[in-house]
Amino acid sequence: MAAITVLLAEDDPGIQESIADFLQWRGIEVDCAREGVQALSLCQQNRYDVLILDIRMPRLNGLDLCERLRAEGITTPTLMLTALDTLDDKVRGFQAGTDDYLVKPFAMDELVCRVQALSQRVSRQRVRVLRYGPLELDVELQQVWRDGQRLQLMPQAFQLLRYLLARAPRVVSRSELEQAIWQGEPPDSDALRSLLYQLRGRLDKPFAYPLLHTLRGRGVCLALPEEVQ
């Protein structure tokens, strides 16, 4: 039987090391992240059986991270770790998309039992098709169709489309897109412009109407014609 693979996102180095060491001792493979943006990037690149997310993390907290993952079609079973123990706190966690909730301090054996139980669930991550209007995007296979016609996209163009589709028809700022694709450090000042040009050529030019819109001074959105404002 293959080992359970876990992403542990915890900003306290001592707690992170203790949890990771115990999980590995119990035969569970662990990748670690110290903040939310790093955890998001790892989730986009790899498949995990379970995510363990601390709520209070810098840059992107556990609740916002979970919501972002669910919006992007990443539905891996998730366990929230937190010192917040009121009913309202737990409700917010479940509303964000978490599957389980463990309040600090906790027993390591209980954590392992919960991770093992979550890993046995039929992972919703296997059903990862996002749909919007004429678009269908398979997150796992990294394939896109418009009106039933498959579009050939380079990896970064696929990543850009996936990010916009998960937020459609909301307008996304250029800085947010640069943060999502290059962690805020694009290779040059025209990198996003070039990537948008490449995506527009595949996504819109062969079809009757555009889906990708650039709104001056506001940003970029993926929207149906009646939704553009």
C-alpha positions in Angstrom: 0.0 0.0 0.0 1.3 3.4 -1.0 2.2 5.8 1.8 -0.2 8.6 2.7 1.2 11.9 1.4 0.4 15.1 3.4 1.1 18.8 2.9 1.6 20.4 6.3 1.3 24.2 6.3 2.3 25.6 9.7 4.2 28.9 10.3 5.7 28.0 13.7 8.9 26.1 13.0 8.9 24.2 16.3 5.4 22.9 15.9 6.0 22.2 12.2 9.1 20.1 12.9 7.4 18.2 15.7 4.3 17.3 13.6 6.4 16.4 10.5 8.7 14.2 12.5 5.9 12.3 14.2 3.9 11.8 10.9 7.1 10.6 9.2 7.8 8.2 12.1 4.2 6.8 11.5 5.0 6.2 7.8 3.3 9.3 6.4 5.2 11.3 3.8 5.2 15.1 4.5 5.9 18.2 2.5 6.1 21.4 4.5 5.1 25.1 3.9 5.7 28.0 6.3 3.1 30.3 4.8 -0.1 30.3 2.7 1.2 31.4 -0.7 3.9 28.7 -0.6 1.3 26.1 0.4 -1.0 27.2 -2.5 1.9 26.8 -5.0 2.7 23.3 -3.7 -1.0 22.3 -3.9 -1.1 23.5 -7.5 2.0 21.5 -8.4 1.5 18.2 -6.5 -1.2 15.8 -5.5 -1.6 15.1 -1.8 -3.9 12.7 0.1 -4.5 15.2 2.9 -3.8 18.8 3.6 -3.1 20.0 7.2 -3.5 23.8 7.4 -2.8 26.1 10.3 -5.3 28.9 10.3 -3.0 31.8 11.4 -0.4 31.9 8.6 1.3 34.9 7.0 0.5 36.1 3.5 -2.5 33.8 3.1 -4.2 32.4 6.1 -5.6 28.8 6.3 -9.2 29.8 5.8 -8.5 32.0 2.7 -6.1 29.3 1.4 -8.8 26.6 1.7 -11.3 28.8 -0.1 -8.8 29.5 -2.8 -8.1 25.8 -3.3 -11.8 24.9 -3.5 -12.3 27.7 -6.0 -9.6 26.3 -8.2 -11.0 22.8 -8.1 -8.5 21.4 -5.6 -10.7 19.5 -3.2 -8.2 17.3 -1.3 -9.5 16.4 2.2 -8.3 19.1 4.5 -7.7 19.3 8.3 -7.5 22.7 10.0 -5.2 23.2 13.0 -6.0 26.1 15.2 -6.0 27.5 18.7 -9.4 29.1 17.9 -11.9 26.8 19.6 -15.3 28.6 19.6 -18.3 27.2 17.7 -18.2 30.3 15.4 -14.5 29.6 14.6 -15.3 26.1 13.6 -18.3 27.1 11.5 -16.1 29.5 9.6 -13.6 26.7 9.0 -16.2 24.4 7.6 -17.7 27.2 5.5 -14.3 27.8 4.0 -14.3 24.2 2.8 -12.4 22.2 5.4 -13.3 18.6 6.1 -12.1 18.3 9.7 -10.9 20.6 12.5 -8.4 19.9 15.3 -7.9 22.4 18.2 -4.4 23.0 19.6 -3.0 21.6 21.8 -3.8 18.1 20.5 -2.5 14.6 20.9 -0.2 13.5 18.0 -1.9 10.1 17.9 -5.3 11.8 17.4 -3.8 13.8 14.5 -2.5 10.6 12.9 -5.9 8.9 13.3 -7.7 11.9 11.7 -5.2 12.0 8.8 -5.6 8.3 8.1 -9.4 8.6 8.2 -9.4 11.6 5.8 -7.0 9.7 3.4 -9.5 6.9 3.1 -12.2 9.1 1.7 -12.9 9.0 -2.0 -10.9 12.1 -2.9 -13.0 14.7 -4.6 -9.7 15.9 -6.1 -10.3 13.2 -8.8 -13.4 15.2 -10.0 -11.6 18.4 -10.9 -13.4 19.7 -14.0 -14.2 23.4 -13.9 -16.9 24.7 -16.2 -17.8 28.3 -17.3 -20.0 29.1 -20.2 -18.5 27.3 -23.3 -15.3 26.4 -21.4 -14.4 23.1 -19.7 -11.1 22.9 -17.9 -9.7 19.6 -16.5 -7.4 20.6 -13.7 -5.7 17.2 -13.3 -5.1 16.5 -17.0 -4.4 20.2 -17.7 -6.7 20.1 -20.7 -9.1 22.8 -21.9 -12.1 22.7 -24.3 -14.2 25.5 -25.7 -17.4 24.5 -27.5 -16.1 21.0 -27.5 -12.9 21.9 -29.3 -9.7 21.2 -27.4 -7.3 24.2 -26.9 -3.6 23.6 -26.9 -2.1 25.8 -24.1 1.4 26.1 -22.7 1.6 25.5 -18.9 1.7 29.1 -17.8 -1.2 30.0 -20.1 -3.2 27.1 -18.6 -2.4 28.3 -15.1 -3.5 31.9 -16.0 -6.8 30.6 -17.5 -7.4 28.3 -14.5 -6.9 31.2 -12.1 -9.3 33.5 -14.1 -11.9 30.8 -14.6 -12.1 30.1 -10.9 -12.9 33.7 -10.3 -15.0 34.5 -13.3 -16.5 37.0 -14.0 -14.6 38.9 -11.3 -12.0 41.4 -12.5 -8.5 40.4 -11.3 -5.8 42.9 -11.0 -2.5 42.5 -12.8 -0.6 42.4 -9.5 -2.8 39.5 -8.3 -2.2 37.6 -11.5 1.6 38.2 -11.3 1.5 37.0 -7.7 -0.4 33.9 -8.6 1.8 32.9 -11.6 5.3 34.1 -10.6 4.9 34.7 -6.8 4.9 38.4 -7.6 8.2 38.4 -9.5 7.6 38.1 -13.3 10.7 37.6 -15.4 10.2 41.0 -17.1 7.7 43.9 -17.2 5.9 42.6 -20.3 5.6 38.9 -19.1 1.9 39.2 -18.2 1.1 41.1 -21.3 2.8 38.5 -23.5 1.0 35.7 -21.6 -2.4 37.3 -22.0 -1.7 37.8 -25.8 -0.8 34.1 -26.1 -3.9 33.0 -24.2 -6.2 35.3 -26.1 -4.9 33.9 -29.4 -5.9 30.3 -28.4 -9.0 31.1 -26.4 -10.8 33.7 -28.4 -9.6 34.3 -31.9 -11.0 31.1 -33.5 -14.5 31.7 -31.9 -17.5 34.0 -32.4 -17.0 36.2 -29.3 -14.2 36.9 -26.7 -14.1 35.5 -23.2 -10.9 37.2 -22.1 -11.3 40.9 -21.4 -8.7 43.6 -20.3 -10.4 46.5 -18.5 -8.2 49.6 -18.5 -7.1 50.6 -15.0 -8.9 47.6 -13.4 -7.4 44.4 -14.6 -8.4 41.3 -16.5 -11.5 39.1 -16.4 -12.9 36.0 -17.9 -16.5 36.8 -18.7 -19.4 36.1 -21.1 -20.5 39.0 -23.3 -23.5 39.9 -21.1 -21.3 39.9 -18.0 -18.7 42.5 -19.1 -19.2 45.8 -17.4 
